[in-house]
Amino acid sequence: MIMLDRKESAKVISEFKDRRLTSPEADSNLRGIVAIAYADQRQYAQAEDYLKTATNNTATVQLARAQLLLAQGKTDQAVAALDGMPVAQDAPWWILRGLARIKQASGNQEAAFRLMSQAYDAVPWHQSVMGEYAEFLIGTGKLEQAIVIRDKLKKLAPRYYWTNYVDALILAQQGRQEESLAAASRCLPSHRTTCRRLYWPLKQSFKKVTY
């Protein structure tokens, strides 16, 4: 999962797609992770075929199936795929974060925030989780809490995508638009698609025509 966080999905596929684990549950979890990597590469047919080889319908497999549907714009089906899926108190952080993303996409912001909070509580040191949780905090009006996390990220990883992205969101909330735009532009090289949703509206607000 850390490799996926680093946008190394192609490497996950090449290194793990042919690997087999002796435990059916562990092997199924691995297949779920590889399927998520395929989906991240927009190789949806391969992801679907790979999921079919999982022998156990583990939480990771269910999440992978839902994320595959979500990646294809099938939000309702993604939510339905998770219906009845139990969320254990000690569920892995990547399960909680994945569920939070799907709940958010379906418009269930309350459940999304609760799940993301659980993910952050599980791994408060994880930089991607810190960034996503801070984004949730900003979205729910908890700006001061988000600032605390942003400041931690600046110390841990000043050039990291999530550091600049969260910084841009906070600065925009504070009305510091020029600084916000500058922060957003710093995260564009590594995560252009994601940051565009922030960068474009900010740039439009300054009536700049080039992008």
Phi and psi in degrees as GROMACS dihedral restraints (atoms count N, CA, C in turn):
[ dihedral_restraints ]
;  ai    aj    ak    al  type     phi  dphi    fc
    3     4     5     6     1   -65.1    20    10
    4     5     6     7     1   -37.9    20    10
    6     7     8     9     1   -63.8    20    10
    7     8     9    10     1   -38.5    20    10
    9    10    11    12     1   -65.5    20    10
   10    11    12    13     1   -38.3    20    10
   12    13    14    15     1   -59.9    20    10
   13    14    15    16     1   -34.1    20    10
   15    16    17    18     1   -85.0    20    10
   16    17    18    19     1    11.1    20    10
   18    19    20    21     1    61.2    20    10
   19    20    21    22     1    37.7    20    10
   21    22    23    24     1  -106.8    20    10
   22    23    24    25     1    40.7    20    10
   24    25    26    27     1   -63.1    20    10
   25    26    27    28     1   -36.3    20    10
   27    28    29    30     1   -62.6    20    10
   28    29    30    31     1   -37.8    20    10
   30    31    32    33     1   -69.8    20    10
   31    32    33    34     1   -37.3    20    10
   33    34    35    36     1   -59.6    20    10
   34    35    36    37     1   -44.6    20    10
   36    37    38    39     1   -63.5    20    10
   37    38    39    40     1   -49.6    20    10
   39    40    41    42     1   -65.7    20    10
   40    41    42    43     1   -33.8    20    10
   42    43    44    45     1   -89.3    20    10
   43    44    45    46     1   -23.4    20    10
   45    46    47    48     1  -122.3    20    10
   46    47    48    49     1    -9.7    20    10
   48    49    50    51     1   -64.9    20    10
   49    50    51    52     1   -27.2    20    10
   51    52    53    54     1  -102.0    20    10
   52    53    54    55     1     4.8    20    10
   54    55    56    57     1   -83.5    20    10
   55    56    57    58     1   143.2    20    10
   57    58    59    60     1  -124.8    20    10
   58    59    60    61     1   136.3    20    10
   60    61    62    63     1  -108.8    20    10
   61    62    63    64     1   148.5    20    10
   63    64    65    66     1   -71.8    20    10
   64    65    66    67     1   -33.1    20    10
   66    67    68    69     1   -79.6    20    10
   67    68    69    70     1   124.2    20    10
   69    70    71    72     1   -56.9    20    10
   70    71    72    73     1   -38.8    20    10
   72    73    74    75     1   -67.5    20    10
   73    74    75    76     1   -46.7    20    10
   75    76    77    78     1   -64.1    20    10
   76    77    78    79     1   -40.2    20    10
   78    79    80    81     1   -64.2    20    10
   79    80    81    82     1   -39.9    20    10
   81    82    83    84     1   -66.0    20    10
   82    83    84    85     1   -40.1    20    10
   84    85    86    87     1   -61.6    20    10
   85    86    87    88     1   -41.3    20    10
   87    88    89    90     1   -61.6    20    10
   88    89    90    91     1   -41.3    20    10
   90    91    92    93     1   -65.6    20    10
   91    92    93    94     1   -34.9    20    10
   93    94    95    96     1   -63.6    20    10
   94    95    96    97     1   -42.3    20    10
   96    97    98    99     1   -65.8    20    10
   97    98    99   100     1   -43.2    20    10
   99   100   101   102     1   -65.0    20    10
  100   101   102   103     1   -37.4    20    10
  102   103   104   105     1   -63.0    20    10
  103   104   105   106     1   -39.3    20    10
  105   106   107   108     1   -62.3    20    10
  106   107   108   109     1   -38.9    20    10
  108   109   110   111     1   -63.7    20    10
  109   110   111   112     1   -42.6    20    10
  111   112   113   114     1   -60.1    20    10
  112   113   114   115     1   -44.0    20    10
  114   115   116   117     1   -63.2    20    10
  115   116   117   118     1   -37.9    20    10
  117   118   119   120     1   -63.2    20    10
  118   119   120   121     1   -29.4    20    10
  120   121   122   123     1   -87.9    20    10
  121   122   123   124     1     4.4    20    10
  123   124   125   126     1    62.9    20    10
  124   125   126   127     1    28.1    20    10
  126   127   128   129     1   -99.2    20    10
  127   128   129   130     1    71.5    20    10
  129   130   131   132     1   -67.5    20    10
  130   131   132   133     1   -38.8    20    10
  132   133   134   135     1   -64.0    20    10
  133   134   135   136     1   -42.3    20    10
  135   136   137   138     1   -64.1    20    10
  136   137   138   139     1   -39.8    20    10
  138   139   140   141     1   -62.4    20    10
  139   140   141   142     1   -43.8    20    10
  141   142   143   144     1   -65.3    20    10
  142   143   144   145     1   -44.1    20    10
  144   145   146   147     1   -63.5    20    10
  145   146   147   148     1   -38.7    20    10
  147   148   149   150     1   -67.7    20    10
  148   149   150   151     1   -38.5    20    10
  150   151   152   153     1   -63.5    20    10
  151   152   153   154     1   -31.1    20    10
  153   154   155   156     1   -64.6    20    10
  154   155   156   157     1   -19.2    20    10
  156   157   158   159     1   -86.8    20    10
  157   158   159   160     1    -4.7    20    10
  159   160   161   162     1   -73.7    20    10
  160   161   162   163     1   128.4    20    10
  162   163   164   165     1   -85.1    20    10
  163   164   165   166     1   -26.2    20    10
  165   166   167   168     1  -113.9    20    10
  166   167   168   169     1   135.8    20    10
  168   169   170   171     1   -86.8    20    10
  169   170   171   172     1    68.0    20    10
  171   172   173   174     1   -73.7    20    10
  172   173   174   175     1   171.2    20    10
  174   175   176   177     1   -60.4    20    10
  175   176   177   178     1   -37.2    20    10
  177   178   179   180     1   -65.7    20    10
  178   179   180   181     1   -40.2    20    10
  180   181   182   183     1   -65.4    20    10
  181   182   183   184     1   -43.7    20    10
  183   184   185   186     1   -62.4    20    10
  184   185   186   187     1   -42.1    20    10
  186   187   188   189     1   -65.4    20    10
  187   188   189   190     1   -41.6    20    10
  189   190   191   192     1   -60.9    20    10
  190   191   192   193     1   -41.7    20    10
  192   193   194   195     1   -63.1    20    10
  193   194   195   196     1   -42.8    20    10
  195   196   197   198     1   -67.1    20    10
  196   197   198   199     1   -40.8    20    10
  198   199   200   201     1   -67.7    20    10
  199   200   201   202     1   -34.0    20    10
  201   202   203   204     1   -63.2    20    10
  202   203   204   205     1   -44.1    20    10
  204   205   206   207     1   -64.3    20    10
  205   206   207   208     1   -41.6    20    10
  207   208   209   210     1   -63.8    20    10
  208   209   210   211     1   -40.3    20    10
  210   211   212   213     1   -62.5    20    10
  211   212   213   214     1   -26.2    20    10
  213   214   215   216     1   -93.6    20    10
  214   215   216   217     1     9.1    20    10
  216   217   218   219     1    80.4    20    10
  217   218   219   220     1    13.3    20    10
  219   220   221   222     1   -98.0    20    10
  220   221   222   223     1    67.5    20    10
  222   223   224   225     1   -61.6    20    10
  223   224   225   226     1   -46.0    20    10
  225   226   227   228     1   -60.8    20    10
  226   227   228   229     1   -41.1    20    10
  228   229   230   231     1   -68.6    20    10
  229   230   231   232     1   -34.7    20    10
  231   232   233   234     1   -63.4    20    10
  232   233   234   235     1   -43.7    20    10
  234   235   236   237     1   -65.6    20    10
  235   236   237   238     1   -42.4    20    10
  237   238   239   240     1   -63.0    20    10
  238   239   240   241     1   -33.5    20    10
  240   241   242   243     1   -65.1    20    10
  241   242   243   244     1   -20.9    20    10
  243   244   245   246     1  -102.1    20    10
  244   245   246   247     1     0.3    20    10
  246   247   248   249     1   -58.3    20    10
  247   248   249   250     1   128.3    20    10
  249   250   251   252     1    81.0    20    10
  250   251   252   253     1     0.2    20    10
  252   253   254   255     1   -73.3    20    10
  253   254   255   256     1   117.9    20    10
  255   256   257   258     1   -71.9    20    10
  256   257   258   259     1   140.4    20    10
  258   259   260   261     1  -111.7    20    10
  259   260   261   262     1   102.9    20    10
  261   262   263   264     1   -67.5    20    10
  262   263   264   265     1   153.3    20    10
  264   265   266   267     1   -59.9    20    10
  265   266   267   268     1   -32.6    20    10
  267   268   269   270     1  -104.1    20    10
  268   269   270   271     1    29.0    20    10
  270   271   272   273     1   -60.1    20    10
  271   272   273   274     1   143.5    20    10
  273   274   275   276     1   -58.9    20    10
  274   275   276   277     1   150.0    20    10
  276   277   278   279     1   -60.2    20    10
  277   278   279   280     1   -34.1    20    10
  279   280   281   282     1   -70.7    20    10
  280   281   282   283     1   -28.0    20    10
  282   283   284   285     1   -68.3    20    10
  283   284   285   286     1   -46.9    20    10
  285   286   287   288     1   -61.6    20    10
  286   287   288   289     1   -43.5    20    10
  288   289   290   291     1   -66.6    20    10
  289   290   291   292     1   -42.6    20    10
  291   292   293   294     1   -61.9    20    10
  292   293   294   295     1   -42.3    20    10
  294   295   296   297     1   -64.0    20    10
  295   296   297   298     1   -38.9    20    10
  297   298   299   300     1   -61.0    20    10
  298   299   300   301     1   -42.2    20    10
  300   301   302   303     1   -62.6    20    10
  301   302   303   304     1   -41.7    20    10
  303   304   305   306     1   -70.2    20    10
  304   305   306   307     1   -40.9    20    10
  306   307   308   309     1   -62.3    20    10
  307   308   309   310     1   -39.2    20    10
  309   310   311   312     1   -65.2    20    10
  310   311   312   313     1   -43.3    20    10
  312   313   314   315     1   -63.3    20    10
  313   314   315   316     1   -29.1    20    10
  315   316   317   318     1   -87.4    20    10
  316   317   318   319     1    -1.8    20    10
  318   319   320   321     1    92.9    20    10
  319   320   321   322     1     2.1    20    10
  321   322   323   324     1   -90.0    20    10
  322   323   324   325     1    77.2    20    10
  324   325   326   327     1   -66.7    20    10
  325   326   327   328     1   -35.1    20    10
  327   328   329   330     1   -63.3    20    10
  328   329   330   331     1   -47.8    20    10
  330   331   332   333     1   -66.3    20    10
  331   332   333   334     1   -38.4    20    10
  333   334   335   336     1   -61.4    20    10
  334   335   336   337     1   -45.3    20    10
  336   337   338   339     1   -65.5    20    10
  337   338   339   340     1   -40.4    20    10
  339   340   341   342     1   -62.4    20    10
  340   341   342   343     1   -44.7    20    10
  342   343   344   345     1   -67.1    20    10
  343   344   345   346     1   -39.8    20    10
  345   346   347   348     1   -67.8    20    10
  346   347   348   349     1   -34.1    20    10
  348   349   350   351     1   -63.6    20    10
  349   350   351   352     1   -40.4    20    10
  351   352   353   354     1   -64.9    20    10
  352   353   354   355     1   -40.2    20    10
  354   355   356   357     1   -62.7    20    10
  355   356   357   358     1   -42.7    20    10
  357   358   359   360     1   -65.9    20    10
  358   359   360   361     1   -40.9    20    10
  360   361   362   363     1   -62.0    20    10
  361   362   363   364     1   -32.1    20    10
  363   364   365   366     1   -73.6    20    10
  364   365   366   367     1   -38.4    20    10
  366   367   368   369     1  -137.5    20    10
  367   368   369   370     1    68.8    20    10
  369   370   371   372     1   -65.6    20    10
  370   371   372   373     1   -10.0    20    10
  372   373   374   375     1   -91.9    20    10
  373   374   375   376     1   -10.6    20    10
  375   376   377   378     1   -77.8    20    10
  376   377   378   379     1   119.0    20    10
  378   379   380   381     1   -65.2    20    10
  379   380   381   382     1   -39.2    20    10
  381   382   383   384     1   -67.1    20    10
  382   383   384   385     1   -42.0    20    10
  384   385   386   387     1   -65.4    20    10
  385   386   387   388     1   -39.7    20    10
  387   388   389   390     1   -57.1    20    10
  388   389   390   391     1   -46.3    20    10
  390   391   392   393     1   -65.2    20    10
  391   392   393   394     1   -45.3    20    10
  393   394   395   396     1   -65.7    20    10
  394   395   396   397     1   -39.5    20    10
  396   397   398   399     1   -64.9    20    10
  397   398   399   400     1   -40.5    20    10
  399   400   401   402     1   -61.3    20    10
  400   401   402   403     1   -38.9    20    10
  402   403   404   405     1   -62.7    20    10
  403   404   405   406     1   -41.6    20    10
  405   406   407   408     1   -62.4    20    10
  406   407   408   409     1   -42.4    20    10
  408   409   410   411     1   -60.6    20    10
  409   410   411   412     1   -42.8    20    10
  411   412   413   414     1   -62.4    20    10
  412   413   414   415     1   -42.2    20    10
  414   415   416   417     1   -65.2    20    10
  415   416   417   418     1   -22.6    20    10
  417   418   419   420     1  -103.7    20    10
  418   419   420   421     1    12.8    20    10
  420   421   422   423     1    81.3    20    10
  421   422   423   424     1    11.8    20    10
  423   424   425   426     1   -97.1    20    10
  424   425   426   427     1    63.4    20    10
  426   427   428   429     1   -64.8    20    10
  427   428   429   430     1   -40.8    20    10
  429   430   431   432     1   -63.1    20    10
  430   431   432   433     1   -39.0    20    10
  432   433   434   435     1   -66.6    20    10
  433   434   435   436     1   -36.9    20    10
  435   436   437   438     1   -65.9    20    10
  436   437   438   439     1   -36.6    20    10
  438   439   440   441     1   -62.9    20    10
  439   440   441   442     1   -39.4    20    10
  441   442   443   444     1   -59.9    20    10
  442   443   444   445     1   -44.9    20    10
  444   445   446   447     1   -68.3    20    10
  445   446   447   448     1   -41.5    20    10
  447   448   449   450     1   -57.1    20    10
  448   449   450   451     1   -43.0    20    10
  450   451   452   453     1   -65.9    20    10
  451   452   453   454     1   -35.7    20    10
  453   454   455   456     1   -65.5    20    10
  454   455   456   457     1   -42.4    20    10
  456   457   458   459     1   -62.7    20    10
  457   458   459   460     1   -37.7    20    10
  459   460   461   462     1   -62.9    20    10
  460   461   462   463     1   -33.9    20    10
  462   463   464   465     1   -76.3    20    10
  463   464   465   466     1   -39.4    20    10
  465   466   467   468     1   -76.8    20    10
  466   467   468   469     1   -43.9    20    10
  468   469   470   471     1  -150.9    20    10
  469   470   471   472     1    77.4    20    10
  471   472   473   474     1   -61.6    20    10
  472   473   474   475     1   -23.7    20    10
  474   475   476   477     1  -101.6    20    10
  475   476   477   478     1     1.6    20    10
  477   478   479   480     1   -68.6    20    10
  478   479   480   481     1   146.8    20    10
  480   481   482   483     1   -52.1    20    10
  481   482   483   484     1   -51.5    20    10
  483   484   485   486     1   -64.2    20    10
  484   485   486   487     1   -32.2    20    10
  486   487   488   489     1   -60.8    20    10
  487   488   489   490     1   -49.6    20    10
  489   490   491   492     1   -70.6    20    10
  490   491   492   493     1   -35.9    20    10
  492   493   494   495     1   -65.4    20    10
  493   494   495   496     1   -48.6    20    10
  495   496   497   498     1   -65.7    20    10
  496   497   498   499     1   -39.3    20    10
  498   499   500   501     1   -58.9    20    10
  499   500   501   502     1   -43.1    20    10
  501   502   503   504     1   -63.0    20    10
  502   503   504   505     1   -41.9    20    10
  504   505   506   507     1   -62.9    20    10
  505   506   507   508     1   -44.0    20    10
  507   508   509   510     1   -65.6    20    10
  508   509   510   511     1   -45.6    20    10
  510   511   512   513     1   -61.6    20    10
  511   512   513   514     1   -37.3    20    10
  513   514   515   516     1   -64.5    20    10
  514   515   516   517     1   -40.6    20    10
  516   517   518   519     1   -64.0    20    10
  517   518   519   520     1   -29.8    20    10
  519   520   521   522     1   -85.9    20    10
  520   521   522   523     1     0.3    20    10
  522   523   524   525     1    79.9    20    10
  523   524   525   526     1    13.1    20    10
  525   526   527   528     1   -97.2    20    10
  526   527   528   529     1    72.2    20    10
  528   529   530   531     1   -66.2    20    10
  529   530   531   532     1   -41.5    20    10
  531   532   533   534     1   -63.1    20    10
  532   533   534   535     1   -43.6    20    10
  534   535   536   537     1   -67.0    20    10
  535   536   537   538     1   -36.2    20    10
  537   538   539   540     1   -63.9    20    10
  538   539   540   541     1   -43.8    20    10
  540   541   542   543     1   -62.6    20    10
  541   542   543   544     1   -40.1    20    10
  543   544   545   546     1   -64.5    20    10
  544   545   546   547     1   -41.7    20    10
  546   547   548   549     1   -65.2    20    10
  547   548   549   550     1   -41.0    20    10
  549   550   551   552     1   -63.3    20    10
  550   551   552   553     1   -39.3    20    10
  552   553   554   555     1   -67.2    20    10
  553   554   555   556     1   -26.3    20    10
  555   556   557   558     1   -71.3    20    10
  556   557   558   559     1   -23.2    20    10
  558   559   560   561     1   -95.5    20    10
  559   560   561   562     1    -2.5    20    10
  561   562   563   564     1   -64.9    20    10
  562   563   564   565     1   -42.5    20    10
  564   565   566   567     1   -55.8    20    10
  565   566   567   568     1   -38.7    20    10
  567   568   569   570     1   -94.3    20    10
  568   569   570   571     1   -22.9    20    10
  570   571   572   573     1  -139.2    20    10
  571   572   573   574     1    59.6    20    10
  573   574   575   576     1   -59.6    20    10
  574   575   576   577     1   -44.2    20    10
  576   577   578   579     1   -63.3    20    10
  577   578   579   580     1   -46.5    20    10
  579   580   581   582     1   -67.0    20    10
  580   581   582   583     1   -44.3    20    10
  582   583   584   585     1   -73.1    20    10
  583   584   585   586     1   -20.2    20    10
  585   586   587   588     1   -58.9    20    10
  586   587   588   589     1   -34.0    20    10
  588   589   590   591     1   -64.0    20    10
  589   590   591   592     1   -26.2    20    10
  591   592   593   594     1   -91.7    20    10
  592   593   594   595     1   -45.1    20    10
  594   595   596   597     1   -66.0    20    10
  595   596   597   598     1   -42.8    20    10
  597   598   599   600     1   -64.1    20    10
  598   599   600   601     1   -50.0    20    10
  600   601   602   603     1   -60.7    20    10
  601   602   603   604     1   -37.8    20    10
  603   604   605   606     1   -64.6    20    10
  604   605   606   607     1   -43.6    20    10
  606   607   608   609     1   -66.5    20    10
  607   608   609   610     1   -39.2    20    10
  609   610   611   612     1   -61.1    20    10
  610   611   612   613     1   -35.2    20    10
  612   613   614   615     1   -65.3    20    10
  613   614   615   616     1   -21.5    20    10
  615   616   617   618     1   -96.3    20    10
  616   617   618   619     1     3.7    20    10
  618   619   620   621     1    58.3    20    10
  619   620   621   622     1    40.0    20    10
  621   622   623   624     1   -95.5    20    10
  622   623   624   625     1   134.0    20    10
  624   625   626   627     1   -96.6    20    10
  625   626   627   628     1   -12.9    20    10
  627   628   629   630     1   -96.8    20    10
  628   629   630   631     1   147.9    20    10
